[in-house]
Amino acid sequence: MAVLADPVFDPADPRVATGRGVGAPTASAVRSAAGGGTFLRLPWTRREARAIAAAASPAPSLLALDFRASRQTVLSPELSRYRIVHFATHGLIDSQTPALSGLMLSRVGERGEPVEGFLGLGDIYNLRLGADLVVLSGCETALGREVRGEGLVGLTQGFLYAGARQVVASLWRVEDQATAELMSRFYRALLTEGRTPAAALRLAQLAVREDRRWRSPYYWSGFVLQGGGD
């Protein structure tokens, strides 16, 4: 399993100064881009990633946090080795021009230098994945534009074209903490209990719904599974 989470978006992020990824997280209620080209840090994605890695143990896994949650990591041949690939970051969706959609990964290097962090749809189409499952744990990652003769063009189609068998993605802006809990339960059911992705997602959604904080469908029903049957 490969997990990319908690990228570094801002040179003022405390992790840039320490280089250890232990800076205090900023507050974030919603996984969406802020205005003006800035991006809020998603502190719960870190806990999400560690819970997923724990569920996958002792199988070999790649836990790419902070500066390693980068476009360079995704484009490296190493990613093709993993059967499950999980992204916990901002999704950028352009419904009018799907080619401008993508995922935002680390935009800053360890010394504060700017790096290319946008993983665009063109990059995704050119990946060569061997994954049974890709999970896009961000906002509106299941959306796109309906194109005659091609279907819904967006991130999901891009990852399926790149070789993923199935993709879990979201239909709307999802809340950070509730999503972290949902994903932790999803992987527990998938990897520990041996459930299929469809069954694991349903069990996770039902469990999160039982929490008083997240009873509204907004918190638990936004993620859908697309691709080949299981």
N, CA, C and O of each residue as an XYZ file, in Angstrom:
920
protein
N       0.831     -1.185      0.000
C       0.000      0.000      0.000
C       0.873      1.245      0.000
O       1.911      1.296      0.660
N       0.426      2.262     -0.763
C       1.095      3.565     -0.775
C       0.105      4.610     -0.297
O      -1.019      4.680     -0.794
N       0.518      5.424      0.668
C      -0.330      6.472      1.220
C       0.407      7.803      1.129
O       1.521      7.943      1.634
N      -0.226      8.779      0.477
C       0.320     10.134      0.401
C      -0.631     11.062      1.132
O      -1.817     11.122      0.809
N      -0.107     11.795      2.129
C      -0.986     12.603      2.965
C      -0.231     13.770      3.589
O       0.997     13.770      3.678
N      -1.000     14.759      4.017
C      -0.491     15.931      4.740
C       0.665     16.616      4.012
O       1.744     16.786      4.581
N       0.441     17.013      2.745
C       1.506     17.712      2.012
C       1.805     19.080      2.620
O       1.049     19.589      3.447
N       2.916     19.659      2.194
C       3.321     20.996      2.635
C       2.984     21.980      1.518
O       3.556     21.916      0.430
N       2.059     22.881      1.794
C       1.607     23.815      0.770
C       2.250     25.192      0.860
O       2.340     25.899     -0.144
N       2.697     25.580      2.053
C       3.064     26.966      2.331
C       4.487     27.047      2.872
O       4.831     26.288      3.779
N       5.328     27.943      2.345
C       6.685     28.082      2.890
C       6.709     28.542      4.338
O       7.730     28.404      5.011
N       5.586     29.094      4.837
C       5.514     29.495      6.242
C       5.129     28.338      7.161
O       5.075     28.510      8.379
N       4.864     27.176      6.599
C       4.526     25.996      7.387
C       5.673     25.677      8.348
O       6.830     25.678      7.928
N       5.387     25.403      9.628
C       6.460     25.103     10.587
C       7.352     23.936     10.180
O       8.501     23.859     10.616
N       6.848     23.035      9.359
C       7.658     21.898      8.927
C       8.822     22.317      8.041
O       9.830     21.614      7.969
N       8.696     23.433      7.380
C       9.795     23.926      6.537
C      10.967     24.328      7.405
O      12.119     24.066      7.059
N      10.683     24.960      8.525
C      11.756     25.417      9.415
C      12.450     24.257     10.103
O      13.672     24.270     10.256
N      11.682     23.241     10.525
C      12.283     22.141     11.273
C      12.762     21.022     10.381
O      13.724     20.323     10.698
N      12.060     20.852      9.223
C      12.390     19.748      8.328
C      12.022     18.390      8.877
O      12.419     17.357      8.337
N      11.231     18.399      9.993
C      10.896     17.118     10.618
C       9.422     16.792     10.544
O       9.007     15.715     10.970
N       8.617     17.703     10.009
C       7.204     17.427      9.868
C       6.446     17.366     11.176
O       5.454     16.645     11.283
N       6.903     18.124     12.193
C       6.234     18.050     13.482
C       5.648     19.383     13.888
O       5.337     19.574     15.064
N       5.486     20.307     12.970
C       4.928     21.602     13.290
C       3.478     21.481     13.728
O       2.797     20.511     13.397
N       3.010     22.485     14.482
C       1.623     22.472     14.936
C       0.687     22.632     13.749
O       0.896     23.526     12.928
N      -0.331     21.801     13.633
C      -1.246     21.884     12.494
C      -2.118     23.115     12.572
O      -2.457     23.569     13.665
N      -2.486     23.659     11.431
C      -3.437     24.745     11.379
C      -4.837     24.168     11.396
O      -5.042     23.006     11.045
N      -5.806     24.982     11.807
C      -7.188     24.517     11.858
C      -7.725     24.333     10.449
O      -7.448     25.127      9.550
N      -8.505     23.262     10.277
C      -9.131     23.024      8.977
C     -10.433     22.290      9.191
O     -10.441     21.194      9.750
N     -11.547     22.883      8.751
C     -12.842     22.235      8.896
C     -13.257     21.532      7.620
O     -13.950     20.516      7.680
N     -12.856     22.040      6.477
C     -13.323     21.512      5.198
C     -12.148     21.293      4.279
O     -11.240     22.122      4.216
N     -12.157     20.153      3.545
C     -11.085     19.844      2.610
C     -11.344     20.547      1.293
O     -11.822     19.936      0.337
N     -11.026     21.844      1.242
C     -11.215     22.598      0.012
C     -10.173     23.681     -0.067
O      -9.650     24.128      0.954
N      -9.867     24.107     -1.280
C      -8.871     25.136     -1.469
C      -9.391     26.474     -0.985
O     -10.547     26.824     -1.220
N      -8.527     27.223     -0.305
C      -8.888     28.576      0.078
C      -8.691     29.493     -1.123
O      -8.056     29.117     -2.108
N      -9.243     30.699     -1.027
C      -9.122     31.626     -2.147
C      -7.703     32.119     -2.336
O      -6.847     31.941     -1.468
N      -7.465     32.733     -3.467
C      -6.173     33.353     -3.721
C      -5.046     32.382     -3.973
O      -3.877     32.751     -3.857
N      -5.372     31.138     -4.318
C      -4.314     30.189     -4.636
C      -3.632     29.600     -3.430
O      -2.606     28.935     -3.576
N      -4.168     29.821     -2.226
C      -3.590     29.226     -1.028
C      -4.370     27.972     -0.653
O      -5.524     27.803     -1.048
N      -3.725     27.095      0.114
C      -4.352     25.834      0.497
C      -4.178     25.620      1.981
O      -3.071     25.735      2.508
N      -5.272     25.308      2.659
C      -5.208     25.011      4.076
C      -4.583     23.643      4.302
O      -4.825     22.695      3.555
N      -3.774     23.567      5.354
C      -3.271     22.261      5.737
C      -4.424     21.404      6.248
O      -5.376     21.926      6.827
N      -4.345     20.112      6.040
C      -5.386     19.173      6.445
C      -4.831     18.289      7.561
O      -4.354     17.188      7.289
N      -4.886     18.750      8.810
C      -4.191     18.040      9.887
C      -4.671     16.623     10.128
O      -3.883     15.772     10.539
N      -5.961     16.345      9.878
C      -6.466     14.999     10.141
C      -5.999     13.988      9.112
O      -6.104     12.783      9.339
N      -5.487     14.455      7.986
C      -4.983     13.493      6.995
C      -3.767     12.742      7.531
O      -3.500     11.615      7.116
N      -3.042     13.354      8.438
C      -1.868     12.681      9.007
C      -2.297     11.493      9.865
O      -1.737     10.403      9.758
N      -3.291     11.717     10.709
C      -3.808     10.626     11.532
C      -4.454      9.554     10.648
O      -4.326      8.356     10.899
N      -5.138     10.012      9.628
C      -5.746      9.089      8.670
C      -4.688      8.172      8.062
O      -4.869      6.957      7.989
N      -3.581      8.776      7.625
C      -2.516      8.008      6.977
C      -1.896      6.992      7.934
O      -1.646      5.848      7.552
N      -1.652      7.401      9.160
C      -1.036      6.486     10.126
C      -1.984      5.345     10.492
O      -1.541      4.214     10.694
N      -3.262      5.628     10.578
C      -4.236      4.563     10.867
C      -4.298      3.565      9.719
O      -4.424      2.361      9.942
N      -4.209      4.065      8.494
C      -4.237      3.185      7.321
C      -2.989      2.302      7.297
O      -3.074      1.098      7.053
N      -1.822      2.917      7.554
C      -0.577      2.150      7.566
C      -0.610      1.066      8.642
O      -0.103     -0.037      8.437
N      -1.208      1.388      9.786
C      -1.310      0.397     10.866
C      -2.206     -0.766     10.446
O      -1.924     -1.922     10.761
N      -3.286     -0.450      9.734
C      -4.187     -1.510      9.271
C      -3.510     -2.401      8.242
O      -3.801     -3.594      8.157
N      -2.601     -1.817      7.456
C      -1.914     -2.574      6.404
C      -0.767     -3.421      6.930
O      -0.344     -4.365      6.262
N      -0.258     -3.105      8.109
C       0.880     -3.833      8.678
C       0.517     -5.305      8.883
O      -0.613     -5.614      9.262
N       1.469     -6.221      8.636
C       2.899     -6.028      8.365
C       3.260     -5.998      6.879
O       4.432     -6.136      6.531
N       2.293     -5.823      6.018
C       2.600     -5.762      4.584
C       3.464     -4.536      4.282
O       3.292     -3.494      4.915
N       4.383     -4.643      3.331
C       5.216     -3.497      2.971
C       4.355     -2.331      2.490
O       3.402     -2.526      1.736
N       4.691     -1.129      2.926
C       3.903      0.030      2.525
C       4.794      1.246      2.397
O       5.888      1.303      2.958
N       4.306      2.211      1.651
C       4.959      3.505      1.489
C       4.092      4.534      2.193
O       2.940      4.740      1.810
N       4.635      5.187      3.223
C       3.933      6.235      3.940
C       4.626      7.548      3.607
O       5.646      7.891      4.205
N       4.067      8.277      2.652
C       4.684      9.511      2.147
C       3.958     10.701      2.748
O       2.888     11.091      2.281
N       4.554     11.275      3.793
C       3.997     12.436      4.472
C       4.863     13.659      4.207
O       5.994     13.550      3.734
N       4.303     14.832      4.523
C       5.067     16.078      4.452
C       5.632     16.296      3.051
O       4.890     16.282      2.069
N       6.937     16.496      2.962
C       7.574     16.804      1.679
C       7.551     15.618      0.716
O       7.632     15.800     -0.499
N       7.441     14.405      1.257
C       7.405     13.205      0.401
C       6.044     13.012     -0.256
O       5.917     12.250     -1.214
N       5.032     13.698      0.255
C       3.708     13.645     -0.386
C       3.743     14.580     -1.590
O       3.104     15.632     -1.597
N       4.484     14.185     -2.582
C       4.850     15.087     -3.673
C       4.491     14.514     -5.041
O       4.248     13.318     -5.204
N       4.469     15.401     -5.989
C       4.258     14.992     -7.383
C       5.375     14.058     -7.829
O       5.127     13.101     -8.562
N       6.584     14.325     -7.400
C       7.729     13.496     -7.773
C       7.538     12.060     -7.283
O       7.864     11.113     -8.000
N       7.016     11.892     -6.072
C       6.767     10.554     -5.550
C       5.747      9.811     -6.401
O       5.913      8.625     -6.688
N       4.691     10.514     -6.803
C       3.641      9.880     -7.609
C       4.164      9.480     -8.979
O       3.810      8.420     -9.496
N       4.997     10.317     -9.566
C       5.483     10.047    -10.922
C       6.626      9.043    -10.959
O       7.040      8.621    -12.039
N       7.139      8.653     -9.802
C       8.241      7.700     -9.771
C       7.728      6.291    -10.085
O       6.571      5.983     -9.797
N       8.565      5.438    -10.667
C       8.143      4.059    -10.985
C       7.741      3.259     -9.757
O       7.030      2.261     -9.877
N       8.185      3.682     -8.577
C       7.913      2.938     -7.350
C       6.413      2.761     -7.104
O       5.989      1.739     -6.565
N       5.614      3.750     -7.497
C       4.192      3.699     -7.179
C       3.491      2.512     -7.843
O       2.481      2.023     -7.337
N       4.019      2.056     -8.961
C       3.392      0.948     -9.686
C       3.489     -0.378     -8.935
O       2.836     -1.350     -9.314
N       4.295     -0.429     -7.877
C       4.471     -1.665     -7.114
C       3.303     -1.945     -6.175
O       3.139     -3.076     -5.717
N       2.491     -0.932     -5.881
C       1.515     -1.056     -4.805
C       0.126     -1.368     -5.336
O      -0.297     -0.844     -6.366
N      -0.580     -2.239     -4.604
C      -1.923     -2.669     -5.017
C      -3.004     -1.689     -4.570
O      -4.090     -1.656     -5.148
N      -2.712     -0.899     -3.553
C      -3.638      0.133     -3.087
C      -2.863      1.447     -2.998
O      -1.771      1.492     -2.432
N      -3.429      2.507     -3.556
C      -2.806      3.833     -3.498
C      -3.832      4.806     -2.935
O      -4.944      4.920     -3.452
N      -3.451      5.503     -1.875
C      -4.361      6.394     -1.163
C      -3.809      7.818     -1.174
O      -2.663      8.055     -0.790
N      -4.634      8.756     -1.615
C      -4.277     10.176     -1.603
C      -5.182     10.903     -0.609
O      -6.405     10.850     -0.733
N      -4.591     11.577      0.371
C      -5.357     12.385      1.315
C      -4.881     13.828      1.174
O      -3.944     14.253      1.849
N      -5.534     14.565      0.296
C      -5.123     15.935      0.005
C      -6.248     16.647     -0.729
O      -7.325     16.084     -0.924
N      -5.998     17.881     -1.132
C      -7.001     18.661     -1.850
C      -7.179     18.147     -3.284
O      -6.206     17.880     -3.988
N      -8.424     18.018     -3.691
C      -8.729     17.780     -5.090
C      -9.179     19.078     -5.735
O      -9.950     19.834     -5.142
N      -8.706     19.341     -6.940
C      -9.095     20.538     -7.685
C      -9.862     20.091     -8.919
O      -9.310     19.422     -9.792
N     -11.123     20.457     -8.989
C     -11.987     19.978    -10.061
C     -12.455     21.152    -10.911
O     -13.022     22.111    -10.388
N     -12.224     21.081    -12.204
C     -12.711     22.071    -13.157
C     -13.733     21.367    -14.054
O     -13.364     20.659    -14.991
N     -15.018     21.568    -13.758
C     -16.060     20.850    -14.481
C     -16.212     21.328    -15.912
O     -16.735     20.599    -16.754
N     -15.763     22.539    -16.200
C     -15.851     23.050    -17.562
C     -14.694     22.577    -18.424
O     -14.867     22.254    -19.599
N     -13.504     22.542    -17.820
C     -12.305     22.091    -18.538
C     -11.635     21.003    -17.704
O     -10.721     21.299    -16.935
N     -12.072     19.749    -17.840
C     -11.556     18.674    -16.990
C     -10.039     18.531    -17.032
O      -9.440     18.069    -16.061
N      -9.410     18.917    -18.134
C      -7.960     18.791    -18.235
C      -7.237     19.623    -17.185
O      -6.064     19.381    -16.901
N      -7.928     20.601    -16.604
C      -7.323     21.448    -15.581
C      -7.529     20.905    -14.175
O      -7.088     21.516    -13.202
N      -8.193     19.767    -14.063
C      -8.410     19.148    -12.759
C      -7.161     18.403    -12.306
O      -6.289     18.084    -13.114
N      -7.084     18.130    -11.007
C      -5.938     17.388    -10.502
C      -5.937     17.318     -8.987
O      -6.927     17.661     -8.341
N      -4.841     16.880     -8.430
C      -4.622     16.808     -6.989
C      -3.479     17.736     -6.622
O      -2.499     17.849     -7.358
N      -3.609     18.405     -5.474
C      -2.525     19.276     -5.028
C      -1.678     18.547     -3.989
O      -2.173     18.119     -2.947
N      -0.396     18.418     -4.300
C       0.563     17.785     -3.396
C       1.546     18.854     -2.901
O       1.309     20.045     -3.101
N       2.623     18.452     -2.271
C       3.529     19.429     -1.673
C       4.051     20.422     -2.708
O       4.524     20.042     -3.779
N       3.953     21.696     -2.358
C       4.413     22.770     -3.240
C       5.704     23.403     -2.742
O       6.198     24.370     -3.321
N       6.246     22.847     -1.661
C       7.423     23.431     -1.008
C       8.411     22.319     -0.687
O       8.021     21.246     -0.225
N       9.694     22.580     -0.935
C      10.736     21.639     -0.562
C      11.183     21.843      0.871
O      10.739     22.783      1.529
N      12.056     20.977      1.363
C      12.472     21.026      2.762
C      13.177     22.315      3.136
O      13.161     22.701      4.305
N      13.791     22.991      2.185
C      14.476     24.253      2.465
C      13.609     25.459      2.130
O      14.089     26.592      2.122
N      12.339     25.213      1.856
C      11.421     26.301      1.580
C      11.335     26.690      0.121
O      10.633     27.640     -0.226
N      12.040     25.968     -0.742
C      12.020     26.296     -2.162
C      10.716     25.817     -2.800
O      10.190     24.771     -2.420
N      10.188     26.579     -3.770
C       8.960     26.144     -4.439
C       9.222     24.935     -5.334
O      10.257     24.856     -5.996
N       8.281     23.998     -5.349
C       8.342     22.843     -6.238
C       6.969     22.684     -6.884
O       5.967     23.167     -6.357
N       6.933     22.015     -8.010
C       5.663     21.774     -8.689
C       4.852     20.762     -7.883
O       5.274     19.619     -7.707
N       3.695     21.185     -7.399
C       2.886     20.302     -6.572
C       1.605     19.835     -7.209
O       0.909     18.986     -6.653
N       1.277     20.377     -8.374
C      -0.001     20.041     -8.995
C       0.132     18.794     -9.852
O       0.871     18.778    -10.837
N      -0.588     17.753     -9.468
C      -0.655     16.517    -10.244
C      -1.898     16.612    -11.117
O      -3.008     16.333    -10.665
N      -1.701     17.007    -12.369
C      -2.818     17.256    -13.255
C      -3.386     15.996    -13.871
O      -2.801     14.917    -13.779
N      -4.539     16.156    -14.501
C      -5.198     15.011    -15.124
C      -4.312     14.374    -16.194
O      -4.314     13.154    -16.360
N      -3.556     15.200    -16.919
C      -2.637     14.651    -17.907
C      -1.568     13.780    -17.272
O      -1.205     12.739    -17.820
N      -1.055     14.205    -16.103
C      -0.084     13.377    -15.370
C      -0.703     12.041    -14.981
O      -0.069     10.991    -15.091
N      -1.950     12.097    -14.525
C      -2.623     10.889    -14.053
C      -2.835      9.899    -15.196
O      -2.607      8.701    -15.030
N      -3.265     10.389    -16.340
C      -3.462      9.514    -17.502
C      -2.165      8.805    -17.901
O      -2.199      7.690    -18.419
N      -1.042      9.444    -17.662
C       0.246      8.883    -18.071
C       0.873      7.966    -17.025
O       1.934      7.390    -17.267
N       0.228      7.822    -15.862
C       0.734      6.887    -14.861
C       0.570      5.457    -15.355
O      -0.285      5.176    -16.195
N       1.386      4.564    -14.834
C       1.257      3.140    -15.128
C       1.096      2.408    -13.807
O       2.067      1.951    -13.204
N      -0.140      2.310    -13.378
C      -0.434      1.723    -12.081
C      -0.796      0.249    -12.210
O      -1.318     -0.189    -13.235
N      -0.511     -0.501    -11.161
C      -0.972     -1.876    -11.098
C      -1.933     -2.041     -9.942
O      -2.081     -3.137     -9.402
N      -2.596     -0.944     -9.556
C      -3.383     -0.930     -8.331
C      -4.747     -1.576     -8.511
O      -5.417     -1.378     -9.524
N      -5.146     -2.351     -7.512
C      -6.517     -2.837     -7.453
C      -7.457     -1.717     -7.032
O      -8.630     -1.703     -7.405
N      -6.923     -0.768     -6.243
C      -7.775      0.279     -5.683
C      -6.981      1.566     -5.518
O      -5.857      1.557     -5.015
N      -7.583      2.679     -5.950
C      -7.075      4.021     -5.670
C      -8.148      4.754     -4.879
O      -9.319      4.737     -5.258
N      -7.759      5.394     -3.787
C      -8.696      6.155     -2.960
C      -8.299      7.624     -2.998
O      -7.159      7.979     -2.699
N      -9.252      8.471     -3.370
C      -9.032      9.916     -3.460
C      -9.783     10.565     -2.305
O     -10.957     10.917     -2.431
N      -9.095     10.719     -1.184
C      -9.710     11.216      0.040
C      -9.597     12.740      0.068
O      -8.832     13.311      0.845
N     -10.380     13.379     -0.800
C     -10.383     14.828     -0.898
C     -11.742     15.296     -1.382
O     -12.669     14.497     -1.517
N     -11.861     16.591     -1.643
C     -13.158     17.159     -2.002
C     -13.513     16.957     -3.468
O     -12.698     17.199     -4.358
N     -14.739     16.511     -3.704
C     -15.343     16.486     -5.037
C     -14.523     15.708     -6.072
O     -14.583     16.003     -7.265
N     -13.763     14.721     -5.611
C     -12.850     14.026     -6.515
C     -13.560     13.085     -7.481
O     -12.948     12.602     -8.433
N     -14.854     12.817     -7.248
C     -15.610     11.961     -8.169
C     -16.281     12.761     -9.281
O     -16.897     12.181    -10.174
N     -16.168     14.087     -9.235
C     -16.860     14.917    -10.209
C     -16.041     15.089    -11.483
O     -14.861     14.742    -11.532
N     -16.679     15.624    -12.497
C     -16.024     15.865    -13.777
C     -17.015     16.454    -14.747
O     -17.973     17.111    -14.341
N     -16.797     16.227    -16.018
C     -17.701     16.727    -17.046
C     -18.134     15.576    -17.944
O     -17.318     14.771    -18.392
N     -19.435     15.521    -18.193
C     -19.972     14.492    -19.073
C     -19.665     14.876    -20.517
O     -20.125     15.908    -21.006
N     -18.885     14.038    -21.192
C     -18.485     14.292    -22.575
C     -19.070     13.199    -23.454
O     -18.875     12.015    -23.181
N     -19.770     13.575    -24.483
C     -20.420     12.605    -25.361
C     -19.386     11.663    -25.970
O     -18.388     12.096    -26.544
N     -19.645     10.379    -25.832
C     -18.737      9.374    -26.366
C     -17.615      8.987    -25.430
O     -16.921      8.000    -25.673
N     -17.420      9.764    -24.339
C     -16.333      9.474    -23.405
C     -16.817      9.244    -21.985
O     -16.076      8.701    -21.166
N     -18.049      9.647    -21.674
C     -18.550      9.516    -20.319
C     -18.101     10.671    -19.454
O     -17.831     11.764    -19.950
N     -18.022     10.424    -18.149
C     -17.633     11.458    -17.197
C     -16.118     11.585    -17.171
O     -15.421     10.685    -16.701
N     -15.612     12.699    -17.674
C     -14.176     12.929    -17.737
C     -13.738     13.641    -16.463
O     -14.217     14.733    -16.161
N     -12.830     13.023    -15.721
C     -12.359     13.599    -14.470
C     -11.286     12.722    -13.856
O     -10.694     11.884    -14.536
N     -11.036     12.917    -12.565
C      -9.954     12.196    -11.900
C     -10.206     10.689    -11.865
O      -9.287      9.896    -12.071
N     -11.454     10.300    -11.603
C     -11.758      8.867    -11.548
C     -11.427      8.191    -12.864
O     -10.773      7.148    -12.880
N     -11.873      8.774    -13.970
C     -11.575      8.192    -15.275
C     -10.070      8.146    -15.516
O      -9.558      7.183    -16.086
N      -9.361      9.191    -15.081
C      -7.912      9.221    -15.266
C      -7.214      8.073    -14.566
O      -6.335      7.439    -15.149
N      -7.592      7.793    -13.315
C      -6.948      6.707    -12.582
C      -7.354      5.343    -13.115
O      -6.546      4.414    -13.109
N      -8.586      5.206    -13.574
C      -8.983      3.948    -14.189
C      -8.196      3.708    -15.475
O      -7.764      2.588    -15.749
N      -8.016      4.753    -16.248
C      -7.230      4.644    -17.485
C      -5.770      4.301    -17.173
O      -5.118      3.585    -17.934
N      -5.263      4.817    -16.048
C      -3.864      4.575    -15.670
C      -3.629      3.167    -15.141
O      -2.485      2.778    -14.908
N      -4.701      2.395    -14.950
C      -4.525      1.007    -14.550
C      -5.206      0.588    -13.270
O      -5.181     -0.590    -12.915
N      -5.826      1.547    -12.555
C      -6.530      1.179    -11.325
C      -7.781      0.382    -11.666
O      -8.477      0.696    -12.632
N      -8.063     -0.631    -10.889
C      -9.257     -1.454    -11.125
C     -10.510     -0.778    -10.581
O     -11.573     -0.822    -11.200
N     -10.369     -0.151     -9.408
C     -11.486      0.555     -8.788
C     -10.974      1.846     -8.151
O      -9.802      1.952     -7.789
N     -11.869      2.824     -8.020
C     -11.522      4.119     -7.432
C     -12.611      4.527     -6.447
O     -13.798      4.475     -6.767
N     -12.205      4.929     -5.256
C     -13.111      5.534     -4.288
C     -12.873      7.042     -4.330
O     -11.736      7.495     -4.195
N     -13.935      7.816     -4.515
C     -13.808      9.267     -4.628
C     -15.061      9.920     -4.059
O     -16.046      9.241     -3.766
N     -15.019     11.241     -3.903
C     -16.097     11.959     -3.216
C     -16.931     12.798     -4.167
O     -16.446     13.278     -5.191
N     -18.203     12.965     -3.802
C     -19.152     13.707     -4.624
C     -19.279     15.171     -4.206
O     -19.835     15.981     -4.948
N     -18.770     15.513     -3.031
C     -18.852     16.901     -2.562
C     -17.696     17.204     -1.617
O     -16.829     16.361     -1.385
N     -17.696     18.418     -1.078
C     -16.650     18.823     -0.133
C     -16.847     18.071      1.174
O     -17.914     18.131      1.784
N     -15.829     17.379      1.588
C     -15.949     16.505      2.751
C     -15.195     17.089      3.938
O     -14.195     17.787      3.772
N     -15.681     16.797      5.125
C     -15.101     17.348      6.353
C     -13.895     16.529      6.790
O     -13.896     15.302      6.695
N     -12.883     17.211      7.263
C     -11.571     16.612      7.506
C     -11.598     15.490      8.543
O     -11.160     14.376      8.257
N     -12.105     15.771      9.741
C     -12.055     14.782     10.811
C     -12.979     13.594     10.533
O     -12.596     12.445     10.752
N     -14.187     13.868     10.054
C     -15.116     12.775      9.757
C     -14.566     11.870      8.660
O     -14.749     10.653      8.703
N     -13.897     12.463      7.682
C     -13.317     11.661      6.598
C     -12.187     10.786      7.115
O     -12.051      9.635      6.699
N     -11.376     11.323      8.020
C     -10.297     10.524      8.607
C     -10.865      9.310      9.337
O     -10.315      8.213      9.234
N     -11.953      9.494     10.067
C     -12.591      8.389     10.773
C     -13.182      7.385      9.786
O     -13.053      6.174      9.965
N     -13.828      7.899      8.746
C     -14.415      7.016      7.734
C     -13.351      6.156      7.077
O     -13.542      4.951      6.909
N     -12.234      6.761      6.706
C     -11.181      6.026      6.015
C     -10.508      5.013      6.943
O     -10.146      3.920      6.505
N     -10.341      5.358      8.195
C      -9.760      4.407      9.147
C     -10.630      3.161      9.244
O     -10.124      2.039      9.236
N     -11.937      3.366      9.335
C     -12.864      2.236      9.434
C     -12.927      1.458      8.123
O     -13.041      0.232      8.126
N     -12.852      2.167      7.015
C     -12.878      1.515      5.704
C     -11.712      0.538      5.557
O     -11.902     -0.604      5.140
N     -10.512      0.990      5.900
C      -9.340      0.124      5.730
C      -9.300     -0.987      6.762
O      -8.771     -2.065      6.491
N      -9.846     -0.743      7.932
C      -9.919     -1.806      8.923
C     -10.786     -2.945      8.391
O     -10.436     -4.119      8.504
N     -11.924     -2.572      7.810
C     -12.814     -3.600      7.248
C     -12.195     -4.265      6.027
O     -12.337     -5.472      5.834
N     -11.512     -3.482      5.206
C     -10.923     -4.004      3.970
C      -9.741     -4.925      4.245
O      -9.662     -6.024      3.695
N      -8.826     -4.477      5.096
C      -7.559     -5.183      5.263
C      -7.548     -6.147      6.445
O      -6.927     -7.207      6.377
N      -8.223     -5.786      7.514
C      -8.214     -6.644      8.698
C      -9.315     -7.693      8.642
O      -9.111     -8.846      9.021
N     -10.499     -7.273      8.160
C     -11.636     -8.190      8.123
C     -11.803     -8.880      6.779
O     -12.615     -9.796      6.652
N     -11.042     -8.452      5.769
C     -11.099     -9.100      4.466
C     -12.344     -8.804      3.658
O     -12.725     -9.606      2.805
N     -12.986     -7.676      3.902
C     -14.177     -7.301      3.151
C     -13.803     -6.811      1.750
O     -12.669     -6.394      1.514
N     -14.752     -6.864      0.838
C     -14.543     -6.256     -0.473
C     -14.576     -4.734     -0.314
O     -15.096     -4.244      0.688
N     -14.035     -3.969     -1.274
C     -14.107     -2.513     -1.165
C     -15.525     -1.994     -1.002
O     -15.760     -1.092     -0.198
N     -16.471     -2.542     -1.747
C     -17.857     -2.081     -1.644
C     -18.427     -2.339     -0.253
O     -19.060     -1.464      0.337
N     -18.200     -3.544      0.267
C     -18.710     -3.877      1.590
C     -18.004     -3.069      2.670
O     -18.637     -2.620      3.626
N     -16.699     -2.883      2.522
C     -15.933     -2.117      3.508
C     -16.397     -0.667      3.563
O     -16.508     -0.087      4.643
N     -16.666     -0.083      2.402
C     -17.127      1.305      2.370
C     -18.495      1.427      3.040
O     -18.737      2.362      3.803
N     -19.369      0.498      2.756
C     -20.702      0.543      3.372
C     -20.613      0.395      4.892
O     -21.289      1.123      5.619
N     -19.804     -0.519      5.372
C     -19.656     -0.699      6.815
C     -19.084      0.550      7.475
O     -19.523      0.946      8.554
N     -18.095      1.170      6.817
C     -17.494      2.390      7.367
C     -18.516      3.517      7.425
O     -18.576      4.251      8.411
N     -19.312      3.656      6.386
C     -20.316      4.717      6.362
C     -21.367      4.508      7.453
O     -21.768      5.463      8.118
N     -21.811      3.273      7.638
C     -22.799      2.992      8.673
C     -22.228      3.259     10.065
O     -22.935      3.758     10.941
N     -20.957      2.929     10.270
C     -20.331      3.154     11.574
C     -20.196      4.634     11.878
O     -20.483      5.064     12.996
N     -19.763      5.425     10.895
C     -19.624      6.870     11.108
C     -20.983      7.503     11.354
O     -21.093      8.439     12.147
N     -22.008      7.015     10.696
C     -23.355      7.546     10.875
C     -23.839      7.397     12.313
O     -24.660      8.188     12.779
N     -23.336      6.388     13.016
C     -23.752      6.163     14.398
C     -23.162      7.175     15.366
O     -23.647      7.306     16.489
N     -22.133      7.887     14.956
C     -21.532      8.908     15.815
C     -22.432     10.151     15.814
O     -22.805     10.635     14.745
N     -22.777     10.659     16.966
C     -23.687     11.800     17.064
C     -23.180     13.018     16.299
O     -23.971     13.807     15.782
N     -21.857     13.168     16.231
C     -21.296     14.344     15.549
C     -21.531     14.302     14.048
O     -21.563     15.344     13.393
N     -21.694     13.105     13.500
C     -21.670     12.953     12.046
C     -22.899     12.206     11.520
O     -22.797     11.460     10.546
N     -24.034     12.396     12.143
C     -25.243     11.685     11.715
C     -25.754     12.179     10.366
O     -26.367     11.421      9.614
N     -25.506     13.425     10.067
C     -25.972     13.954      8.784
C     -25.282     13.224      7.636
O     -24.081     12.965      7.706
N     -26.030     12.884      6.575
C     -25.416     12.216      5.411
C     -24.267     13.000      4.801
O     -23.413     12.424      4.127
N     -24.236     14.297      5.027
C     -23.127     15.112      4.520
C     -21.783     14.535      4.949
O     -20.824     14.557      4.177
N     -21.705     14.019      6.174
C     -20.437     13.580      6.732
C     -20.014     12.187      6.271
O     -18.819     11.900      6.206
N     -20.970     11.322      5.951
C     -20.596      9.920      5.739
C     -20.957      9.348      4.373
O     -20.453      8.287      4.005
N     -21.821     10.027      3.611
C     -22.295      9.393      2.373
C     -21.686      9.948      1.098
O     -22.130      9.603      0.003
N     -20.679     10.801      1.218
C     -20.138     11.464      0.029
C     -19.237     10.603     -0.839
O     -19.030     10.915     -2.011
N     -18.696      9.521     -0.283
C     -17.743      8.710     -1.062
C     -18.452      7.583     -1.802
O     -19.350      6.932     -1.269
N     -18.025      7.370     -3.040
C     -18.593      6.316     -3.894
C     -17.471      5.485     -4.484
O     -16.340      5.951     -4.622
N     -17.799      4.251     -4.828
C     -16.849      3.323     -5.443
C     -17.186      3.182     -6.925
O     -18.333      2.919     -7.287
N     -16.179      3.361     -7.775
C     -16.382      3.241     -9.212
C     -15.349      2.289     -9.808
O     -14.252      2.126     -9.273
N     -15.716      1.669    -10.918
C     -14.800      0.760    -11.584
C     -15.340     -0.648    -11.626
O     -16.532     -0.872    -11.417
N     -14.455     -1.609    -11.900
C     -14.836     -3.000    -12.036
C     -15.416     -3.568    -10.765
O     -15.038     -3.157     -9.668
N     -16.340     -4.517    -10.901
C     -16.988     -5.124     -9.755
C     -16.044     -5.961     -8.937
O     -15.019     -6.436     -9.426
N     -16.410     -6.141     -7.654
C     -15.607     -6.983     -6.770
C     -16.456     -8.117     -6.214
O     -15.960     -8.940     -5.445
